[in-house]
């Protein structure tokens, strides 16, 4: 008789959770290091619309950029909860959910870096 593993005991899921946690912490660190809290009223570019031409940049405050940190935490938590909830149903589905969380966090790092370098 086979012994059924838990989500916490599966090495593959723990590896993917660890990678996702590292990417989340990297995203939070990169965004936090680029913020200049000493100025307070500094404007940051938070979006770009290419159809508007030179006026395509939308500026926001530090609180708008903090949304990138919140997005990293939300991506990680939602991916972790979905993977944990789907593990008893099907292990492979749980691993796919964890694997698809990684590109979300990588794209978040790329986009936040691109927007914060334009400032």
C-alpha distances in whole Angstrom, upper triangle without the diagonal:
4,7,9,13,16,19,21,18,18,21,22,23,24,26,28,28,30,32,33,34,36,38,39,40,42,43,45,46,48,49,50,52,54,55,59,59,62,64,62,64,63,62,59,59,56,56,58,59,60,62,64,66,67,66,63,62,61,61,59,59,57,55,54,53,50,49,47,46,44,43,41,39,39,37,35,34,34,31,29,29,28,25,24,24,23,20,18,19,19,18,21,23,23,24,27,28,28,30,32,33,35,37,39,39,41,43,44,45,47,49,50,51,53,54,55,57,59,61
4,6,9,13,16,17,14,14,17,18,19,21,23,24,25,26,28,29,30,33,34,35,37,38,40,41,43,44,46,47,49,50,52,55,55,59,60,59,61,60,59,56,55,52,52,54,55,57,59,61,62,64,63,59,58,57,58,56,56,53,51,51,49,47,45,44,42,41,39,37,36,35,34,31,31,30,28,26,26,25,22,21,21,20,16,15,16,16,15,17,20,20,20,23,25,25,26,29,30,31,34,35,35,37,39,40,41,43,45,46,47,49,51,51,53,56,57
4,6,10,13,14,11,12,15,17,17,18,21,22,22,24,26,27,28,30,32,33,34,36,37,38,40,42,43,44,46,48,49,53,52,56,58,56,58,57,56,53,53,50,51,53,54,56,58,60,61,62,61,58,56,55,55,54,53,51,49,48,47,44,43,41,39,38,37,35,33,33,31,29,28,28,26,23,23,23,20,18,19,18,15,13,16,15,14,17,19,18,19,22,23,23,25,28,28,29,32,33,34,35,38,38,39,42,43,44,45,48,49,49,51,54,55
4,7,10,12,10,10,13,14,14,16,18,19,20,22,24,24,25,28,29,30,31,34,35,35,37,39,40,41,43,45,46,50,50,53,55,53,55,54,53,50,50,47,47,49,51,52,54,56,58,59,58,54,53,52,52,50,50,47,45,45,43,41,39,38,36,35,34,32,30,29,28,26,25,24,22,20,20,19,16,15,15,14,11,9,12,12,11,14,16,15,16,19,20,20,22,24,25,26,29,30,30,32,35,35,36,39,40,41,42,45,46,46,48,51,52
4,7,8,6,6,10,11,11,12,15,16,16,18,21,21,22,24,26,26,28,30,31,32,34,36,37,38,40,42,43,46,46,50,51,50,52,51,50,47,47,44,44,47,48,50,52,54,55,56,55,52,50,49,49,47,47,44,42,42,40,38,36,35,33,32,31,29,27,27,25,22,22,22,20,17,17,17,14,12,14,13,10,9,12,12,10,13,15,13,14,17,18,17,19,22,22,23,27,27,27,29,32,32,33,36,37,38,39,42,43,43,45,48,49
4,5,5,6,10,12,10,11,14,15,14,16,19,19,19,22,24,24,25,28,29,29,31,33,34,35,37,39,40,43,43,47,48,47,49,48,47,44,44,41,42,44,46,48,50,52,53,54,53,49,48,46,46,44,44,41,39,39,37,35,33,32,30,29,28,26,24,24,22,20,18,19,17,14,14,15,12,9,11,11,8,8,12,12,10,13,14,12,13,16,16,15,18,21,20,22,25,25,25,28,30,30,31,34,35,35,37,39,40,41,43,45,46
4,6,6,9,9,7,8,11,11,10,13,16,15,16,19,20,20,22,24,25,26,28,30,31,32,34,36,37,40,40,43,45,43,45,44,44,41,40,38,38,41,42,44,46,48,49,50,49,46,44,43,43,41,40,38,36,35,34,31,30,28,27,25,24,22,20,20,19,16,15,15,13,10,11,12,9,6,9,10,6,8,11,11,9,12,12,9,10,14,13,12,15,17,17,18,21,22,21,24,26,26,27,30,31,31,33,36,37,37,39,41,42
4,6,8,10,8,7,10,11,10,12,15,15,15,17,19,19,20,23,24,25,26,29,30,30,32,35,35,39,39,42,44,42,44,44,43,40,40,38,39,41,43,45,47,49,50,51,50,46,44,43,43,41,40,37,35,35,33,31,30,28,26,25,25,22,20,20,19,16,15,17,15,11,12,14,11,9,12,13,10,12,15,15,12,15,16,12,13,16,15,13,16,19,18,19,22,23,22,24,27,27,27,30,32,31,33,36,37,37,39,41,42
4,6,9,8,8,11,13,12,13,16,17,17,19,22,22,23,25,27,28,29,31,33,33,35,37,38,42,42,45,47,45,48,47,46,43,43,41,42,44,46,48,50,52,53,53,53,49,47,46,46,44,43,40,39,39,37,34,33,31,29,29,28,25,23,24,23,19,19,20,18,15,16,17,14,12,15,15,11,13,16,15,12,15,16,14,13,17,17,15,17,21,20,21,24,25,24,26,29,29,29,32,34,34,35,38,39,39,41,44,45
4,6,6,6,9,10,11,12,14,16,16,18,20,21,22,24,26,27,28,30,32,33,34,36,38,41,41,45,47,45,47,46,45,42,42,39,40,42,44,45,48,50,51,51,51,47,46,45,45,43,42,40,38,38,36,34,32,30,29,28,27,24,23,23,21,18,18,19,16,14,15,16,12,11,14,14,10,12,14,13,9,12,14,11,10,14,15,13,15,18,18,18,22,23,22,24,27,27,28,30,32,32,34,36,38,38,39,42,43
4,6,5,6,9,10,10,12,14,15,16,18,20,21,22,24,26,27,28,30,31,32,35,36,40,40,43,45,44,46,45,44,41,41,38,39,41,43,44,47,49,49,50,50,46,45,44,44,42,42,39,38,37,35,33,32,30,28,28,27,24,23,23,21,18,19,20,17,15,17,17,14,14,17,16,13,15,18,15,12,13,15,13,11,14,15,13,14,17,17,17,20,22,21,22,25,26,26,28,31,31,32,34,36,36,37,40,42
4,5,5,6,9,10,11,12,14,15,17,18,20,21,23,24,26,27,29,30,31,33,35,39,39,43,44,43,45,43,42,39,39,36,37,38,40,41,44,46,46,47,47,43,42,41,42,40,40,37,36,36,33,32,30,28,26,26,25,22,21,22,19,17,18,18,15,13,16,16,12,13,16,15,12,15,16,14,10,10,12,10,8,11,12,10,10,14,14,14,17,19,19,20,23,24,24,26,28,29,30,32,34,34,35,38,40
4,5,5,6,8,10,10,12,14,15,16,18,20,21,22,24,26,27,28,30,32,33,37,37,41,42,41,43,41,40,37,37,34,35,37,38,40,42,44,45,46,45,42,40,39,39,38,38,35,34,33,31,29,28,25,24,23,22,19,18,19,16,14,14,15,12,10,12,12,9,9,13,12,9,13,14,12,9,10,11,8,6,10,10,7,9,13,12,13,16,17,17,18,21,22,22,25,27,27,28,31,32,33,34,37,38
4,5,5,6,9,10,10,12,14,15,16,18,20,21,22,24,26,27,28,30,32,35,35,39,41,39,41,40,40,36,36,34,35,37,39,41,43,45,46,46,46,42,40,39,39,37,37,34,33,32,30,28,27,25,23,23,22,19,18,19,17,14,14,16,13,11,13,14,11,11,15,15,12,15,18,16,12,14,15,11,10,13,13,10,12,15,14,14,17,18,17,19,22,22,22,25,27,27,28,30,32,32,33,36,37
4,5,5,6,9,10,11,12,14,15,16,18,20,21,22,24,26,27,29,31,34,35,38,40,39,41,39,39,35,35,33,34,36,38,39,42,43,44,44,44,41,39,38,38,37,36,33,33,32,30,28,27,24,23,23,22,18,18,19,17,14,16,17,14,12,16,16,13,14,17,17,15,18,20,18,14,14,15,13,10,13,13,10,10,14,13,12,15,17,16,17,20,20,20,22,25,25,26,28,30,30,31,34,36
4,5,5,6,9,10,11,12,14,15,16,18,20,21,23,24,26,27,29,32,33,37,38,37,39,37,36,33,32,30,31,32,34,36,38,40,41,41,41,38,36,35,35,34,34,31,30,29,27,25,24,22,20,21,19,16,16,16,14,11,13,14,11,10,13,13,10,12,15,15,13,17,18,16,13,12,13,10,8,10,10,6,7,10,9,8,12,13,13,14,17,17,18,20,22,23,23,26,28,28,29,32,33
4,5,5,6,9,10,10,12,14,15,16,18,20,21,22,24,26,27,31,31,34,36,35,37,35,35,32,31,29,30,32,34,36,39,40,41,41,41,37,35,34,34,33,32,29,28,28,25,23,22,20,18,18,17,14,13,14,12,9,10,12,9,7,11,12,9,10,14,14,13,17,18,17,14,14,14,11,9,12,10,7,9,11,9,9,13,14,12,14,17,17,17,20,22,22,23,26,27,27,29,32,33
4,5,5,6,9,10,11,12,14,15,16,18,20,21,22,24,26,29,30,33,35,34,36,35,34,31,31,29,30,33,35,37,40,41,41,42,41,38,36,35,34,33,32,29,28,28,25,23,23,20,18,19,18,14,14,16,14,11,13,15,12,11,14,16,13,14,18,18,17,20,22,20,17,17,18,14,13,15,14,10,11,14,12,11,14,15,13,14,18,17,17,20,22,22,22,25,27,26,28,31,32
4,5,5,6,9,10,10,12,14,15,16,18,20,21,23,25,28,29,32,34,33,35,33,32,29,29,27,28,30,32,34,37,38,38,39,38,35,33,33,32,31,30,28,27,27,24,22,22,19,17,18,17,13,14,16,13,10,13,15,12,12,15,16,14,16,19,19,18,22,23,21,18,17,17,15,12,14,13,9,9,12,10,8,11,12,10,11,15,15,14,17,19,19,19,22,24,24,25,28,29
4,5,5,6,9,10,10,12,14,15,17,18,20,21,23,26,27,31,32,31,33,31,30,27,27,24,25,27,30,31,34,36,36,37,36,33,31,30,30,28,28,25,24,23,21,19,18,16,14,15,13,10,10,12,9,7,10,11,9,9,13,13,12,14,17,17,17,21,22,20,18,17,16,14,12,13,11,8,8,10,7,6,9,10,8,9,13,12,12,15,17,17,18,21,22,22,24,27,28
4,5,5,6,8,10,11,12,14,16,16,18,20,21,25,25,29,30,29,31,30,29,26,27,25,26,29,31,33,36,37,38,38,37,34,31,30,30,28,27,24,23,23,20,18,18,16,13,14,13,10,9,12,10,7,10,12,11,10,13,15,14,15,18,19,18,22,24,22,20,20,19,16,15,16,14,11,12,13,10,9,13,12,10,12,15,14,13,17,18,17,19,22,23,22,24,27,28
4,5,5,6,9,10,10,12,14,15,16,18,20,23,24,27,29,29,31,29,29,26,26,24,26,28,31,32,36,37,37,37,36,33,31,30,29,28,27,24,24,23,20,19,19,16,14,15,15,11,12,14,13,10,13,16,14,13,17,18,17,18,21,22,21,25,27,25,22,22,22,19,17,18,16,13,13,15,12,10,13,13,10,11,14,13,12,15,17,16,17,20,21,21,22,25,26
4,5,5,6,9,10,10,12,14,15,17,19,22,23,27,28,27,29,27,26,23,23,21,22,24,27,29,32,33,33,33,33,30,27,27,26,25,24,22,22,21,18,17,16,13,12,14,12,9,10,13,11,9,12,14,13,13,17,18,17,19,22,22,22,26,27,25,22,22,21,18,17,17,15,12,12,13,10,7,10,10,6,7,10,10,8,11,14,13,14,17,18,18,19,22,23
4,5,5,6,9,10,11,12,14,16,17,20,21,25,26,25,27,25,25,21,22,20,21,24,27,29,31,32,33,33,32,29,26,25,25,23,22,19,19,18,15,14,13,11,9,10,9,6,7,10,8,7,10,12,11,12,15,16,16,18,20,21,22,25,26,25,23,23,21,19,18,18,15,13,14,14,10,9,11,10,6,9,11,9,9,13,14,13,14,17,18,17,19,22,23
4,5,5,6,9,10,10,12,14,15,19,19,23,24,24,26,24,24,22,22,21,23,25,28,30,34,34,34,34,33,30,28,27,25,23,22,19,19,19,16,14,15,12,9,12,12,8,9,12,12,10,12,15,15,15,18,20,19,20,23,24,24,28,29,28,26,25,25,22,20,21,19,16,17,17,14,12,15,14,10,11,14,12,10,14,16,14,14,18,18,17,19,22,22
4,5,5,6,9,10,10,12,14,18,19,22,24,23,25,23,23,20,21,19,21,24,27,28,32,32,32,32,31,28,26,25,24,23,22,19,19,19,15,14,15,12,10,13,13,9,11,14,13,12,15,18,17,17,20,22,21,23,26,26,26,30,31,30,27,26,26,23,21,22,20,17,17,17,14,12,13,13,9,9,12,10,8,11,13,12,11,15,16,15,16,20,20
4,5,5,6,8,10,11,13,16,17,21,22,21,23,21,20,17,17,16,18,20,23,25,28,29,29,29,28,25,22,22,21,19,19,16,16,15,12,11,12,8,7,10,10,7,9,12,11,11,14,16,16,17,20,21,21,23,25,26,26,30,31,30,28,27,25,23,22,21,19,17,17,16,13,12,12,11,7,8,10,7,5,9,10,8,9,13,13,12,14,17,18
4,6,5,6,9,10,11,14,15,18,20,19,21,19,19,17,18,16,19,22,25,27,30,30,31,30,29,26,23,22,20,18,17,14,14,14,11,9,11,8,5,9,10,7,8,12,12,12,14,16,17,17,20,22,22,23,26,27,27,31,32,31,29,29,27,25,24,24,21,19,20,19,15,14,16,14,10,12,13,10,9,12,13,10,11,15,14,13,15,18,18
4,6,5,6,9,10,13,14,17,19,19,21,19,20,17,18,18,20,23,26,28,32,32,32,30,30,27,24,23,22,20,18,15,16,16,13,12,14,11,9,12,13,11,12,15,16,15,17,20,20,20,23,25,25,26,29,30,30,33,35,34,31,31,30,27,26,26,24,21,22,21,18,16,18,16,13,13,15,12,10,13,14,11,11,15,15,13,15,18,18
4,6,5,6,9,12,14,17,18,18,20,18,18,15,16,15,18,20,24,25,29,29,28,27,27,24,21,21,19,18,17,14,16,15,12,12,13,10,9,13,13,11,14,17,16,16,19,21,21,22,25,26,26,28,30,31,32,35,36,35,33,32,30,28,27,26,24,22,22,21,18,16,17,15,12,12,13,11,8,10,11,8,8,11,12,10,11,15,15
4,5,5,6,10,12,15,16,15,17,15,15,12,13,12,15,18,21,23,27,26,26,25,24,22,19,18,16,15,13,11,12,12,8,8,10,8,7,11,11,10,13,15,15,16,18,20,21,22,24,26,26,28,30,31,32,35,36,35,33,33,31,29,28,27,25,23,23,22,19,17,17,15,13,13,13,10,8,11,10,7,7,11,10,8,10,13,13
4,5,5,8,9,13,14,14,16,14,15,13,15,15,18,21,24,27,30,29,29,28,27,25,21,20,18,16,14,10,12,13,9,8,11,10,8,12,13,12,13,16,17,17,19,22,22,23,25,27,28,29,31,33,33,37,38,37,35,35,33,31,30,29,27,25,25,24,21,20,20,19,15,16,17,14,12,14,14,11,11,14,13,10,13,16,14
4,6,8,10,12,14,14,17,15,16,14,16,16,19,22,25,27,31,30,29,28,27,25,22,21,19,17,15,12,15,15,12,12,15,13,12,15,17,15,17,20,20,20,22,25,25,26,28,30,30,32,34,35,36,39,40,39,37,36,35,33,31,31,29,27,27,26,23,21,22,20,17,17,18,15,13,15,15,12,11,14,14,10,12,15,14
4,6,9,12,12,13,15,12,13,10,12,13,16,18,22,24,27,26,26,24,24,22,18,18,16,15,13,11,13,13,10,11,14,12,12,15,16,16,18,20,21,21,24,26,26,27,29,31,31,33,35,36,37,41,41,40,38,37,36,34,33,32,30,28,28,26,24,22,22,20,17,17,17,14,12,13,13,10,8,11,10,7,8,11,10
4,6,9,9,10,11,9,10,9,12,13,16,19,22,25,28,26,26,24,23,22,18,17,14,12,10,7,10,11,8,9,12,12,11,14,16,16,18,20,21,22,24,26,26,28,30,31,32,34,36,37,38,41,42,41,40,39,37,35,34,33,31,29,29,28,25,24,24,22,19,19,19,16,14,16,15,11,11,13,12,8,11,12,10
4,6,6,7,10,8,10,10,13,15,18,21,24,26,29,28,27,25,24,23,19,18,15,13,11,8,12,13,11,12,15,15,15,18,20,19,21,23,25,25,27,29,30,31,33,35,36,37,39,41,42,45,46,45,43,43,41,39,38,37,35,33,33,32,29,28,27,25,23,23,23,19,18,19,18,15,14,16,14,11,12,14,11
4,5,5,9,8,11,12,15,16,20,23,26,29,31,30,30,27,26,25,21,20,16,14,10,8,11,13,11,11,15,16,15,17,20,20,21,23,25,25,27,29,30,31,33,35,36,37,39,41,41,45,46,45,44,43,41,39,38,38,35,33,34,33,30,29,29,27,24,25,24,21,20,22,20,17,17,19,17,14,16,17,14
4,6,9,9,12,14,17,19,23,25,29,31,34,32,31,29,27,27,23,22,18,16,13,11,14,16,15,15,19,19,19,21,23,24,24,27,29,29,30,33,34,35,36,38,40,40,42,44,45,48,49,49,47,47,45,43,42,42,39,37,38,36,33,32,32,30,27,28,28,25,23,25,23,20,20,21,19,16,18,19,15
4,6,6,9,11,15,17,21,23,26,29,31,29,28,26,24,24,20,19,15,14,11,10,13,15,14,15,19,19,19,22,24,24,25,28,29,30,31,33,35,36,37,39,41,42,43,45,46,50,50,50,48,48,46,44,43,42,40,38,38,37,34,33,33,30,28,28,28,25,23,24,23,19,19,21,18,15,17,17,13
4,6,9,11,15,16,19,22,25,28,30,28,28,26,24,24,20,18,14,12,8,7,10,12,12,13,16,17,17,19,22,23,23,25,27,28,29,31,33,34,35,37,39,40,41,43,44,47,48,48,47,46,44,42,42,41,38,36,37,36,32,32,32,29,27,28,27,24,23,24,22,19,20,21,18,15,18,18,14
4,6,9,13,14,18,20,23,26,28,25,25,23,21,21,17,15,11,9,7,8,10,12,13,14,17,18,19,20,22,24,25,26,28,30,31,32,34,35,37,38,40,41,42,44,46,49,49,49,48,47,45,43,43,42,39,38,38,36,33,33,32,30,28,29,27,24,24,24,22,19,20,21,17,15,17,17,13
4,7,10,12,16,18,21,23,25,23,23,20,19,19,15,13,10,8,7,7,11,11,11,13,16,17,18,20,21,23,24,26,27,29,30,32,33,35,36,37,39,40,42,43,45,48,49,48,47,46,44,42,41,40,38,36,36,35,32,31,30,28,26,26,25,22,21,22,19,16,17,17,14,12,14,13,9
4,7,9,12,14,17,20,22,19,19,17,15,15,11,10,6,5,5,7,10,10,10,13,15,15,17,19,20,21,23,25,26,28,29,30,32,34,35,36,38,39,41,42,44,47,47,47,45,44,42,40,40,38,36,35,35,33,30,30,28,26,24,25,23,20,20,20,17,15,16,15,12,10,12,11,8
4,6,9,11,15,17,20,18,18,16,15,13,10,8,5,5,6,7,10,8,7,11,12,12,15,17,17,18,21,22,23,25,27,27,29,31,32,33,35,37,38,39,41,44,44,43,42,41,39,37,37,35,33,32,31,29,27,26,25,22,21,21,19,16,16,16,13,11,12,12,8,7,9,8,6
4,6,8,11,14,16,15,15,13,12,10,6,6,4,6,9,10,12,9,9,12,13,12,15,17,17,18,21,22,22,25,27,27,28,30,32,32,34,36,37,38,40,43,43,42,41,40,37,36,35,34,31,31,30,28,26,25,23,21,20,20,17,15,15,14,11,10,11,10,6,7,9,7,6
4,7,10,13,16,15,16,15,13,11,8,6,6,6,9,10,10,7,7,10,10,10,13,14,14,16,18,19,19,22,24,24,25,27,29,29,31,33,34,35,37,40,40,39,38,37,34,33,33,31,28,28,28,25,23,23,21,18,18,18,15,13,14,13,10,9,11,10,6,8,11,10,9
4,7,10,12,12,13,13,11,8,6,5,7,9,12,13,14,10,10,14,12,12,16,17,15,17,20,20,20,23,25,24,25,28,29,29,31,34,34,35,37,40,40,39,38,36,34,33,33,30,28,28,27,24,23,23,20,18,18,18,15,13,15,14,10,10,12,10,7,10,12,10,11
4,6,9,9,9,10,9,5,5,6,9,12,15,17,18,14,14,17,16,15,19,20,18,20,23,23,22,25,28,27,28,31,32,32,33,36,37,37,39,42,42,40,40,38,35,35,34,32,30,30,29,26,25,24,21,19,20,19,16,15,16,14,11,12,14,11,9,12,13,10,12
4,6,6,8,9,8,5,7,8,12,14,18,20,20,17,17,20,19,18,22,23,21,23,26,25,24,27,30,28,29,32,34,33,35,37,38,38,40,43,42,41,41,39,36,36,35,33,31,31,30,27,26,26,23,21,22,22,18,18,19,17,14,15,17,14,12,16,17,14,16
4,5,6,8,9,6,9,11,15,18,21,23,24,20,20,23,22,21,25,26,23,25,28,28,27,30,32,31,31,35,36,35,37,40,40,40,42,45,44,43,42,40,37,38,37,34,32,33,31,28,28,27,24,23,24,23,19,19,21,18,15,17,18,15,14,17,17,14,17
4,6,9,9,7,11,13,16,19,23,25,26,22,23,26,24,23,27,28,26,28,31,30,29,32,34,33,33,37,38,37,38,42,42,41,44,47,45,44,44,42,39,39,39,36,34,35,34,30,30,30,27,25,27,26,22,22,24,21,18,21,22,18,17,21,21,18,20
4,6,6,5,8,11,14,17,21,24,24,21,22,25,24,23,27,28,26,28,31,30,30,33,35,34,35,38,39,38,40,43,43,43,46,49,47,47,46,44,41,41,41,38,36,37,36,32,32,32,29,27,28,27,24,23,25,22,19,21,22,19,17,20,20,17,18
4,5,5,9,12,15,18,22,24,26,22,23,26,25,25,28,29,28,29,33,32,31,35,37,36,36,40,41,40,42,45,45,45,47,51,49,48,48,45,43,43,42,39,38,38,37,34,33,32,29,28,29,28,24,24,25,22,19,21,21,18,16,19,19,16,17
4,5,7,11,13,17,20,23,24,21,21,25,25,24,28,29,28,29,33,32,32,35,37,37,37,40,42,41,43,46,46,46,49,52,51,50,49,47,45,44,43,41,39,39,38,35,34,33,30,29,29,28,25,24,25,22,19,20,21,17,15,18,17,14,15
4,6,8,11,14,18,21,22,19,20,23,23,23,26,27,26,28,31,31,31,34,36,35,36,39,40,40,42,44,45,45,48,51,50,49,48,46,44,43,43,40,38,38,38,34,33,33,30,28,29,28,25,24,25,23,19,20,21,18,15,17,18,14,15
4,6,10,13,17,19,20,17,17,21,20,20,23,24,23,25,28,28,27,30,32,32,33,36,37,36,38,41,41,42,44,47,46,45,45,43,40,40,39,36,35,35,34,31,30,29,26,24,25,24,21,20,21,19,16,17,18,15,13,15,16,13,14
4,6,10,13,16,17,14,14,18,17,17,21,22,21,23,26,26,26,28,31,30,31,34,35,35,37,40,40,41,43,46,45,45,44,42,39,39,38,36,34,34,33,30,28,28,25,23,23,23,20,18,19,18,14,14,15,13,10,12,13,10,10
4,7,10,13,14,11,12,15,15,15,19,20,19,21,24,24,24,27,29,28,30,32,34,34,36,38,39,39,42,45,44,44,43,41,39,38,37,35,33,33,32,29,28,28,25,23,23,23,20,18,19,18,15,14,16,14,10,12,14,11,11
4,7,10,11,9,10,14,14,14,17,19,19,21,23,23,24,27,28,29,30,32,34,34,36,38,39,40,42,45,45,44,44,42,40,38,38,36,34,33,33,30,28,28,26,24,23,23,21,18,19,19,15,14,15,14,10,11,13,11,9
4,7,8,6,8,11,11,12,15,16,16,19,21,21,22,25,26,26,28,30,31,32,34,36,37,38,40,43,43,43,42,41,39,37,37,35,32,32,32,30,27,27,26,23,22,23,21,18,19,19,16,13,16,15,11,11,14,13,11
4,5,5,7,9,11,12,14,15,16,18,20,21,22,24,25,26,28,30,31,32,34,36,37,38,40,43,44,43,42,42,39,37,37,36,33,32,33,30,28,28,27,24,22,23,22,18,19,20,17,14,16,16,13,12,15,14,11
4,5,5,6,9,10,11,13,15,16,17,19,20,22,23,24,26,28,29,30,32,33,35,36,38,41,42,41,40,40,37,35,35,34,31,30,31,29,26,26,25,22,20,22,20,17,17,18,16,13,15,16,13,11,14,14,12
4,5,5,7,9,10,10,13,15,15,16,19,20,21,22,24,26,26,28,30,31,32,34,36,39,39,39,38,38,36,33,34,33,30,29,30,28,24,25,25,21,20,22,20,17,17,19,17,14,16,18,14,13,17,17,15
4,5,5,8,10,10,11,14,15,16,17,20,20,21,23,25,26,27,29,31,32,33,35,38,38,38,37,37,34,32,32,31,28,27,28,26,23,23,22,19,18,20,18,14,16,17,14,12,14,15,12,12,15,15,14
4,5,6,8,9,10,12,14,15,16,18,19,20,22,24,25,26,28,30,31,32,34,37,37,37,36,35,33,31,31,29,27,25,26,24,21,21,20,17,16,17,15,12,12,14,11,8,11,12,9,9,12,13,12
4,5,5,6,9,10,11,12,14,16,17,18,20,21,23,24,26,27,29,30,32,35,36,35,34,34,31,29,29,28,25,24,25,23,20,20,20,17,15,17,16,13,13,15,14,10,13,15,13,12,15,16,15
4,5,5,6,9,10,10,12,14,15,16,18,20,21,22,24,25,26,28,30,33,33,33,32,31,29,27,27,26,23,22,23,21,18,19,18,15,14,16,15,11,13,15,13,10,14,15,13,13,17,17,16
4,5,5,6,9,10,10,12,14,15,16,18,20,21,22,24,26,27,28,32,32,31,30,29,27,25,25,24,21,20,20,18,15,16,15,12,10,12,11,7,9,11,9,7,10,12,11,11,14,16,15
4,5,5,6,9,10,11,12,14,16,17,18,20,21,23,24,26,27,30,31,31,29,29,27,24,24,24,21,19,20,19,15,15,16,13,11,13,13,9,10,13,12,9,12,15,13,13,16,18,17
4,5,5,6,9,10,11,12,14,15,16,18,20,21,22,24,26,29,29,29,28,28,26,23,24,23,20,19,20,18,15,16,17,13,12,15,14,11,13,16,14,12,15,18,16,16,19,21,20
4,5,5,6,9,10,10,12,14,15,16,18,20,21,22,24,27,27,27,26,25,23,21,21,20,17,16,17,15,12,13,13,10,9,12,11,8,11,13,12,11,14,16,15,15,19,20,20
4,5,5,6,9,10,11,12,14,16,17,18,20,21,22,26,26,26,24,24,22,19,19,18,16,14,15,14,10,11,12,9,6,10,10,7,9,12,12,11,13,16,15,16,18,20,21
4,6,5,6,8,10,11,12,14,15,16,18,20,21,24,25,25,24,24,21,19,19,19,16,14,16,15,11,12,14,11,9,13,14,11,12,16,16,14,17,19,19,19,22,24,24
4,5,5,6,8,10,10,12,14,15,16,18,20,23,23,23,22,22,20,17,18,18,14,13,16,14,11,13,14,11,10,14,14,12,14,17,16,15,18,21,20,20,23,25,25
4,6,5,6,8,10,11,12,14,15,16,18,21,22,21,20,19,17,15,15,14,11,10,12,10,7,9,10,7,7,11,11,10,12,15,15,14,17,19,19,20,23,24,25
4,6,5,6,9,10,11,12,14,15,16,20,21,20,18,18,16,14,14,14,11,9,11,11,7,9,11,9,8,12,13,12,13,16,17,16,19,21,21,22,24,26,27
4,5,5,6,8,10,10,12,14,15,18,19,19,18,19,17,14,15,15,12,11,14,13,10,12,15,12,12,15,17,15,17,20,20,19,22,24,24,24,27,29,29
4,5,5,6,8,10,10,12,14,17,17,18,17,17,15,12,14,13,10,10,13,11,9,12,14,12,12,16,16,15,17,20,20,20,23,25,24,25,28,30,30
4,6,5,6,8,10,11,12,15,16,15,14,14,12,9,10,10,6,6,9,8,6,9,12,10,11,14,15,14,17,19,20,20,22,24,25,26,28,30,31
4,6,5,6,9,10,11,14,15,15,13,14,12,9,10,11,8,7,11,11,9,11,14,13,13,16,18,17,19,22,22,22,24,27,27,28,30,32,33
4,5,5,6,9,10,12,14,14,14,15,13,10,12,13,10,10,13,13,11,14,17,15,16,19,20,19,21,24,25,24,27,29,29,30,33,34,35
4,5,5,6,9,11,11,12,12,12,10,7,10,10,7,8,12,11,10,14,16,15,16,19,20,19,22,24,24,25,27,29,29,31,33,35,36
4,5,5,6,9,10,10,9,10,8,4,7,8,6,6,10,10,10,13,15,15,16,18,20,20,22,24,25,26,28,30,30,31,34,36,37
4,6,5,8,10,10,10,12,10,7,10,12,10,9,13,14,13,16,19,18,18,21,23,23,24,27,28,28,30,33,33,34,36,38,39
4,6,7,8,10,10,12,10,8,11,13,11,12,15,16,15,18,21,20,20,24,25,24,27,29,29,30,32,34,34,35,38,40,41
4,6,5,6,7,9,7,5,9,10,9,11,14,14,14,17,20,19,20,23,24,25,27,29,29,30,33,34,35,36,38,40,41
4,5,5,5,8,7,5,8,10,10,11,13,15,15,18,20,20,21,24,25,26,28,30,31,31,34,36,36,37,39,41,43
4,6,7,10,10,9,12,14,14,15,17,19,19,22,24,24,25,28,29,29,31,34,34,35,37,39,40,41,43,45,46
4,7,9,8,9,12,13,13,15,17,18,19,22,24,24,25,28,29,29,32,33,34,35,37,39,40,41,43,45,46
4,6,6,7,9,10,11,13,15,16,17,20,22,22,24,26,27,28,30,32,33,34,36,37,38,40,42,44,45
4,5,5,6,9,10,11,12,14,16,18,20,21,22,24,26,27,28,30,31,32,34,36,37,38,40,42,44
4,5,5,6,9,10,10,12,14,16,18,19,21,22,23,25,27,28,29,31,32,34,35,37,38,40,42
4,5,5,6,9,10,11,13,15,16,17,19,21,22,23,25,27,28,29,31,32,33,35,37,39,40
4,5,5,6,9,10,11,13,16,16,17,19,21,22,23,25,27,28,29,31,32,33,35,37,39
4,5,5,6,9,10,11,14,15,16,17,19,21,22,24,25,26,28,30,31,32,34,36,38
4,5,5,6,9,10,12,13,15,16,17,19,21,22,23,25,26,28,29,31,32,34,36
4,5,5,6,9,11,11,13,15,16,17,19,21,22,23,25,26,27,29,31,33,34
4,5,5,7,10,10,11,13,15,16,17,19,21,22,23,25,26,27,29,31,33
4,5,6,8,10,11,12,14,15,16,18,19,21,22,24,25,27,28,30,32
4,5,6,7,9,10,11,13,15,16,17,19,21,22,23,25,26,28,30
4,6,5,6,9,10,11,13,15,16,17,19,20,21,23,24,26,28
4,5,5,6,9,10,11,12,14,15,17,18,20,21,23,25,27
4,5,5,6,8,10,10,12,14,15,16,18,20,21,23,25
4,5,5,6,9,10,11,12,14,15,16,18,20,21,23
4,5,5,6,9,10,10,12,14,15,16,18,20,22
4,5,5,6,9,10,11,12,14,15,17,19,21
4,5,5,6,8,10,10,12,14,15,17,19
4,5,5,6,8,10,11,12,14,16,17
4,6,5,6,9,10,11,12,14,16
4,6,5,6,9,10,11,13,15
4,5,5,6,9,10,11,13
4,5,5,6,8,10,11
4,6,5,6,9,10
4,6,5,7,9
4,6,5,7
4,5,6
4,5
4
